[in-house]
Amino acid sequence: MIFLDGSLMTDIAAAHDRLACQLGLPAWYGRNLDALYDMLTGHIAPCHLVLIHEDRMLEQLGDYGQRLMDTLRDAAEESPGITLTEMA
């Protein structure tokens, strides 16, 4: 289980820093939503993602936060090895 703390995603750079660290993404990770989707659906081992403080993340990141949520949901739907639990 990998816990992603949305309250620590204070801006786009911080969000990608947290994602890269928690998911163990390689240094060459592109730090954008397309690259995140690619990593989740093809380059990381199966895992259960738990996003906590989703509401704080959405508040801090605005539209980008919603697009990040869409990316996480899409990856979980596409990849049978990825599951996502969302917590406010």
C-alpha positions in Angstrom: 0.0 0.0 0.0 1.3 3.4 -1.0 -0.1 6.4 0.8 -0.1 9.7 -1.1 -0.7 12.7 1.1 -2.6 15.4 -0.8 -1.9 18.0 1.9 1.8 17.9 0.9 1.0 18.6 -2.7 1.1 22.4 -2.3 1.9 23.2 -5.9 2.5 21.2 -9.2 6.2 20.8 -8.5 5.6 19.6 -5.0 2.9 17.2 -6.3 5.3 15.6 -8.7 8.1 15.5 -6.1 5.8 13.6 -3.7 4.5 11.2 -6.5 8.0 10.5 -7.7 9.2 9.8 -4.2 6.3 7.7 -3.0 6.0 5.7 -6.2 9.7 5.2 -6.6 9.7 6.7 -10.1 13.0 6.9 -12.0 15.0 10.1 -12.3 13.9 10.4 -16.0 10.2 10.6 -15.0 8.8 13.5 -17.0 7.0 15.1 -14.1 3.7 15.7 -16.0 0.4 13.9 -16.1 1.0 12.0 -19.3 4.3 10.7 -17.9 2.6 9.8 -14.6 -0.1 7.8 -16.5 2.7 6.0 -18.4 4.5 5.2 -15.2 1.4 3.9 -13.5 0.2 1.7 -16.4 3.5 0.3 -17.5 6.5 0.9 -15.3 5.7 0.3 -11.6 4.8 -2.9 -9.9 1.2 -3.6 -9.0 0.1 -1.6 -6.0 -2.7 -0.2 -4.0 -2.7 3.7 -3.9 -4.4 5.4 -1.0 -4.8 9.2 -1.5 -5.4 10.9 1.8 -6.4 14.6 2.2 -7.7 14.6 -1.4 -9.8 17.7 -0.5 -6.6 19.7 0.5 -4.9 18.6 -2.7 -7.8 19.8 -4.8 -8.0 23.1 -2.9 -4.2 23.7 -3.3 -3.9 22.6 -7.0 -7.2 23.7 -8.4 -7.9 22.4 -11.9 -4.5 20.6 -12.0 -5.6 18.7 -8.9 -8.7 17.5 -10.7 -6.7 16.5 -13.7 -4.3 14.6 -11.4 -7.3 12.8 -9.9 -8.6 11.9 -13.4 -5.1 10.6 -14.3 -5.0 8.4 -11.1 -8.5 7.1 -11.7 -7.8 6.4 -15.4 -4.6 4.5 -14.6 -6.5 2.4 -12.0 -9.1 1.6 -14.6 -6.6 0.7 -17.3 -4.1 -1.3 -15.2 -5.5 -4.3 -13.3 -2.5 -4.1 -11.0 -3.3 -0.6 -9.8 -6.1 0.2 -7.3 -7.0 3.5 -5.9 -8.7 4.5 -2.7 -9.6 8.2 -2.2 -10.0 9.7 1.2 -11.0 13.3 1.9 
